[in-house]
Amino acid sequence: MPSDDDRTGAGWPAVAARRAAQEERHTAERTAAALAETKAAAAEGIDPVLVAATLRTLLAVLDADRAPGPVALTAAGTRP
């Protein structure tokens, strides 16, 4: 049985806030992982700028997959 919040729609701001917090944590985790990969590549002698650019492009593609509707990416892998 749905709660009063579900029936009246009063719970939707809380749901949106939880989703926003979850997205924020997810972004922070991905950023930390990308930074760790860049540092590891630099330690192995791989150009960190190239690694960072590749990771940035991959993260932009992942973001585009989750975004509602079509999202164009620039050559740098960022949204216009």
C-alpha positions in Angstrom: 0.0 0.0 0.0 1.5 3.4 -1.0 2.3 5.9 1.7 0.5 9.2 1.9 3.6 10.9 0.4 3.4 8.5 -2.6 -0.3 9.2 -3.2 -0.1 13.0 -2.8 3.2 13.4 -4.6 4.7 15.1 -1.5 7.5 12.4 -1.4 8.9 13.4 -4.9 11.1 16.2 -3.6 12.7 13.7 -1.2 13.1 11.1 -4.0 14.7 13.8 -6.2 17.1 14.8 -3.4 18.1 11.2 -2.8 18.8 10.7 -6.5 20.8 14.0 -6.7 22.9 12.9 -3.7 23.4 9.5 -5.3 24.5 11.1 -8.5 26.9 13.4 -6.6 28.5 10.4 -4.8 28.7 8.5 -8.1 30.5 11.4 -9.8 32.9 11.8 -6.9 33.7 8.1 -7.1 34.3 8.2 -10.8 36.4 11.3 -10.5 38.6 9.7 -7.8 39.0 6.5 -9.9 40.0 8.6 -13.0 42.5 10.5 -10.9 44.0 7.2 -9.6 44.2 5.8 -13.1 46.0 9.0 -14.3 48.5 8.8 -11.4 49.1 5.1 -12.0 49.7 5.8 -15.7 52.1 8.6 -14.9 54.0 6.3 -12.6 54.4 3.8 -15.4 55.7 6.5 -17.7 52.6 6.9 -19.8 51.7 10.5 -20.7 49.3 11.6 -18.0 47.7 14.2 -20.4 46.8 11.5 -22.9 45.4 9.3 -20.1 43.4 12.2 -18.6 42.0 13.2 -22.0 41.0 9.5 -22.7 39.3 9.2 -19.3 37.5 12.5 -19.7 36.2 11.3 -23.1 35.0 8.0 -21.6 33.4 9.7 -18.7 31.6 12.1 -21.0 30.3 9.2 -23.1 29.0 7.5 -19.9 27.3 10.8 -18.9 25.7 11.1 -22.3 24.3 7.5 -21.9 22.6 8.5 -18.7 21.4 11.9 -19.9 17.8 12.3 -21.0 17.5 12.9 -24.8 20.2 13.3 -27.3 23.5 14.9 -26.1 26.2 16.1 -28.5 29.8 15.7 -27.5 32.6 18.0 -28.6 35.8 16.6 -30.0 37.3 17.0 -26.4 34.5 14.7 -25.1 32.6 17.4 -23.3 29.1 18.7 -23.7 28.8 21.9 -25.7 
